[in-house]
Structures are given as C-alpha cells and as structure tokens.
C-alpha cells in the first residue's frame, strides 16, 4: 500500500477530496502517516518539516538496487569477519549533521522527473548528497546469521533523511553491502503511534479528528491574539514582533486558529490566514 492509497481511503471516510499527508512512506514501510483535510492541509508542510522517529532492520552482506528488500540484489559480501564493534563504529559516524546521498530509487526530482522513474526506465542515477541531521541512531540488537548480519536500529532524524541510505552506507563502509529489510515510523513531529488509528478504523469511520487549533498548538509556539490584533490582521496589517524567530500560531480567545505568523522586517507578518481575524 502506498501513501496515496491511504489518502484515497481517507477521502471516502471524510467525504472530501481535499486530503493530503505529511511525508510519504515507502510501500514496504508501516507506521505513522499524518493526514490533513480541508483547511488542515495547509499545516501539512510544516508538520512534514518536523523530526521523525523510525525503527528499522538493516541487513548487512547484501546490497540491492533500491537499498531495501524490494530491489534486485546487485552484490553480496562475506560478513564472517565483521564484529559488532565495527558496525557500531560506522553507525556512530552518521550521528549528528552529515551529508547523506538519497537512495537512487526515491521521490527526489532530477530535471523534473522522479529519480525512481528514471531508474525504472533503465537509467543509472546517483543523486547528490545533501545535509541532514540524525539526532539519534541507536542499535537495538545485532544478529549474526549464516550469510548476513541483521541490525535493528532506532533513528530520530530531520526531514529528508533516508533510513535506507543508513543501511546502504553502513554496508558500503564495511565493504560488504547493506540494505533495509523493514521500516516502521513511530513519530512525525509531535504525532505518535498512541494517537494513530488503524486503516480498518479509518474505513469504518471509527475515529475522531483533531481540531485545527490543537494541531496548531502542538506544531507551533502559540501566540494569544487580543481583539485589536485580530482586527489589525483583518486589515492585512502586521503585528508587533513575535518573542523569537520561527512560526507562531496566532490564536483567538475562543481557541480558534487565526493565522500563522513569522517575523520579517521587525514585525510579525501572517504567512497563512485561516479564519476571519475580526
């Protein structure tokens, strides 16, 4: 199942075509997919920019064209000499702010085309490395099998990080190849598995939706707006600056999301308006 398939189910359940998601999941992956609908779709880009947490299993000793278990095997390596300490050393190098090359079979665009479309058409694609931040990369378990080594990991990372690339790069550093065999996303920004509903619950309308105001407060620093500030916004005027840089959720006294505000030129200016400000 693709992320688009989940959106199609949500459209039927919510009775609207205006449904989007905050960050694609590969078809082999499971876990959190944050959905927004109607006005909520306007918050998705900010949620997608938040940190994410994953649990996955790397397989060392086999490299694939897709860097995951769904791709064709392109090489194998002898893992008999690899120690746990070597694996830990290579993964430790990936913690922090690093340059990471996305998987060739990814949604990254190359000259207007998705990289995965180019690969499927027979083209050899190697994407440029880009900066990502991996704030947590923990080894949960290492299992030495006959021909491979399985490594369970937990990763918290910035948007744009590929867990498949971690497996590939670890295998390449050890000269044995590597790929990702399973992946589960357990958190997107402030949204975790404890808040999620299953696909069955979604199909059966056994769910409640989060109010826009709750999502805004969970995603941004709130700024409580006085009546005169809301009136200023209704005239398209900026407000006094936010306490710090970054995006603030401008909230009314009755807990309605009025606008998203960001400092610019010494004032707080609306970057999105959601309800009448007056």
WOQUITA-V770135 format. One record per residue. N is the residue number from 1. SS is DSSP state (alpha for helix, beta for strand, coil for the rest). PHI is phi in degrees with one decimal (999 if undefined). Layout:
BEGIN
n->[N;N]
ss->[SS;SS]
phi->[PHI;PHI]
END
This chain:
BEGIN
n->[1;2;3;4;5;6;7;8;9;10;11;12;13;14;15;16;17;18;19;20;21;22;23;24;25;26;27;28;29;30;31;32;33;34;35;36;37;38;39;40;41;42;43;44;45;46;47;48;49;50;51;52;53;54;55;56;57;58;59;60;61;62;63;64;65;66;67;68;69;70;71;72;73;74;75;76;77;78;79;80;81;82;83;84;85;86;87;88;89;90;91;92;93;94;95;96;97;98;99;100;101;102;103;104;105;106;107;108;109;110;111;112;113;114;115;116;117;118;119;120;121;122;123;124;125;126;127;128;129;130;131;132;133;134;135;136;137;138;139;140;141;142;143;144;145;146;147;148;149;150;151;152;153;154;155;156;157;158;159;160;161;162;163;164;165;166;167;168;169;170;171;172;173;174;175;176;177;178;179;180;181;182;183;184;185;186;187;188;189;190;191;192;193;194;195;196;197;198;199;200;201;202;203;204;205;206;207;208;209;210;211;212;213;214;215;216;217;218;219;220;221;222;223;224;225;226;227;228;229;230;231;232;233;234;235;236;237;238;239;240;241;242;243;244;245;246;247;248;249;250;251;252;253;254;255;256;257;258;259;260;261;262;263;264;265;266;267;268;269;270;271;272;273;274;275;276;277;278]
ss->[coil;coil;alpha;alpha;alpha;alpha;alpha;alpha;alpha;alpha;alpha;alpha;alpha;alpha;coil;coil;coil;coil;beta;beta;beta;coil;coil;coil;coil;coil;coil;coil;coil;beta;beta;coil;coil;coil;beta;beta;beta;alpha;alpha;alpha;alpha;alpha;alpha;alpha;alpha;alpha;alpha;alpha;coil;coil;coil;beta;beta;beta;beta;beta;beta;beta;beta;beta;coil;beta;beta;beta;coil;coil;coil;beta;coil;coil;coil;coil;beta;beta;beta;beta;coil;coil;coil;coil;coil;coil;coil;alpha;alpha;alpha;alpha;alpha;alpha;alpha;alpha;alpha;coil;coil;coil;beta;beta;beta;beta;beta;beta;coil;coil;coil;coil;coil;coil;coil;beta;beta;coil;coil;beta;beta;alpha;alpha;alpha;alpha;alpha;alpha;coil;coil;coil;coil;coil;coil;coil;coil;beta;beta;beta;beta;beta;beta;beta;beta;beta;beta;beta;beta;beta;beta;beta;beta;coil;coil;coil;coil;beta;beta;beta;beta;beta;beta;beta;beta;beta;coil;coil;coil;coil;coil;alpha;alpha;alpha;alpha;alpha;alpha;alpha;alpha;alpha;alpha;alpha;coil;coil;coil;coil;beta;beta;beta;beta;beta;beta;beta;beta;beta;beta;beta;coil;coil;beta;beta;alpha;alpha;alpha;coil;coil;coil;alpha;alpha;alpha;alpha;alpha;coil;coil;coil;coil;coil;coil;coil;coil;alpha;alpha;alpha;alpha;alpha;alpha;alpha;alpha;coil;beta;beta;beta;beta;coil;coil;alpha;alpha;alpha;alpha;alpha;alpha;alpha;alpha;coil;coil;coil;coil;beta;beta;coil;coil;coil;coil;coil;coil;beta;beta;beta;beta;beta;coil;coil;coil;coil;coil;beta;beta;beta;beta;beta;beta;beta;beta;coil;coil;beta;beta;beta;beta;beta;beta;beta;coil;coil;coil;coil;coil]
phi->[999;-95.9;-61.1;-64.1;-62.3;-65.0;-60.7;-62.2;-64.5;-64.6;-59.3;-68.0;-67.7;-93.4;69.8;-149.0;-86.5;-86.2;-131.8;-139.2;-133.3;-104.2;104.3;-64.2;-107.0;-60.0;-55.8;-77.1;-86.8;-126.2;109.4;-72.6;-132.6;-79.4;-111.2;-125.6;-138.0;50.0;-62.1;-65.0;-62.6;-74.5;-93.7;-62.0;-62.2;-77.4;-66.0;-62.6;-77.3;-78.3;-63.4;-134.5;-120.2;-131.7;-118.7;-149.3;-122.6;-92.7;-114.0;-95.4;114.0;-139.3;-107.2;-125.3;-67.6;-100.9;67.1;-137.9;-73.1;-85.2;-93.4;-67.5;-70.7;-112.3;-166.6;-132.3;-140.5;-82.3;-99.5;-62.5;-96.6;-81.4;-105.3;-59.6;-62.8;-64.3;-63.2;-61.3;-64.4;-69.7;-69.5;-61.8;-67.7;-94.2;-78.7;97.2;-88.5;-134.5;-97.0;-126.8;-90.3;-61.4;-60.7;-60.8;-94.1;-141.1;-85.9;-60.9;-90.1;-124.1;52.2;84.9;-113.9;-64.3;-58.3;-66.0;-67.2;-66.7;-65.1;-66.1;-83.8;98.2;-82.5;-87.2;-122.1;-129.2;-80.0;-72.1;-69.3;-140.6;-79.3;-135.2;-122.8;-110.9;-83.6;-142.0;-145.0;-106.1;-88.8;-91.0;-163.3;-123.2;-122.5;-89.3;-102.0;-63.9;-113.9;-140.5;-124.0;-101.1;-128.6;-85.0;-130.7;-124.6;-130.6;-116.4;-150.5;-77.7;-59.0;91.6;-82.9;-108.4;-68.4;-57.4;-68.0;-61.7;-63.9;-61.5;-69.1;-65.6;-62.6;-66.0;-63.8;-91.0;61.6;-130.0;79.6;-165.3;-150.2;-99.0;-102.4;-153.3;-153.1;-134.6;-95.1;-104.2;-155.2;-129.5;53.5;-95.2;-105.9;-118.4;-61.2;-65.9;-99.3;-83.7;-114.6;-80.4;-62.7;-63.2;-63.0;-63.8;-63.4;-92.7;58.1;-101.4;-156.5;-121.9;-97.0;-83.0;-59.8;-56.6;-64.4;-66.7;-65.0;-62.7;-67.3;-79.2;-104.1;-127.0;-68.9;-81.7;-128.1;-76.6;-97.6;-74.1;-59.0;-66.4;-69.3;-65.6;-67.0;-60.3;-63.6;-63.8;-91.8;79.1;-94.2;-75.6;-113.4;-58.4;-62.6;-65.5;-58.4;-139.9;-71.2;105.5;-91.9;-114.1;-92.9;-79.8;-113.9;-85.3;-63.3;-98.2;65.1;-103.6;-76.2;-92.2;-162.4;-97.6;-122.7;-138.0;-68.5;-155.5;55.8;81.3;-134.6;-90.9;-114.3;-71.7;-102.9;-161.1;-117.0;-108.8;-133.5;-57.0;-82.3;-84.2]
END
